[in-house]
Amino acid sequence: MAKRSKTSQSKHDTEVRRIADDLKKKGYEVKADVKGFAQPKTVGGYRPDVVATRGKQRKIFEVETTESVSSARDRAQQSAFRSAANRSKNTTFSRKVVKTKK
């Protein structure tokens, strides 16, 4: 995967933080792959941007930018996270693409 530009990485991290904060306000225990949060465990060999749990419910979120979307890594992560969600009726997977200018 091509490395994200600083601007693109900043937009990515801002969106990850927004999702994490929103879920926290809704009563979820949140782990996020950004500063200020505990890091989520890997799922299928990849670290999701956000994992939120409340009771038996678990949500996996992945944020991509226009620079990283549809890369081989993006496709592999989607596959791993979807598989994890499909194995558990209490787990959902969501993906968000943040638009960035090159």
N, C-alpha and C positions, 0 to 999 in steps of 0.2 A: 504494500500500500504506500502510496506517495504520502509524505508527511504533510499534515495540514499546515497552512500558513498561520501566523500568530493570530490574525483577525478571525480566521475560521475556527481555530482552537478556542478562542475566547467566546465566540458565539455558541459553540458546542457546549463548553463548560457552563455558560450562563443558562442554557436550556436544561442541562442536567440538574443544575442547582434549583431551577424553577420547579421542575417536576418533583424533585426530592422534597423541597419545602412544602409544596402543595399536598403531597401525600402525608407528610408529617402532621400538617394541620388537620388532616382527616383521620388522625389517630393511628396511622401505620408506623411500625418500627422501620426506619429507613436506613439503608446502607447505600452509599453512592461513591462513584469513582472520581470524586472531586475533593479538594481541600475542605476540611471542616466536617467531614463525614467519615464514619468507619467504612473501610473498603469492602465491597461485596465479595463473597467467595466465587470462584470460577464455576461456570456451568458449562459442561461439555467441553472443557478446555479453554473457554473464553470468559473474560470478566465483563459482566454486564455493566452498563452505566449506572443503573439503579435497580435495587431489589428492595421491595417493600412487603412487609408481612403484617397481618392483623388477624389474630386467631389462626384459623387454618388456611386463610387466604394468602396467596403469594402473587405478587406482580413483578414481572421482569420487564425493564425498559431499556431500549438501546437507542441512542441518538446518533445520527449520522449527519454529515454535512454534504453539500453538493460536491465537495472534493473527494469524499470517501465513499459515497453511495455507489452501490453496484460493483465495488471492488471484490476481489476474490475473498478477502478477509470479511467483508460485509456479508457476502453470501454464506460463508461458513458460519459466521456468528448467528445469522438468522436461522439457519438450519439447526444449530445446537440449541438455541433458545426456544424455538418452536417445538423441537422434540421434547425438551424438558416440560414445556407447558402441556403438550399432548399426553404425556405420561401421567399427569396429575390433574384430576378434575378441578382442583382448587388453585391451579396456577394459570395465569394468563401472560401472554407476551405481547408487548406493543413496541412499535418502532416509529420514530419521528425523524424526519429529514429537515434540517435547518438550512434555509437558503443562504448562501454566501456568495459574495462577488469574488471573482478571481483577480 
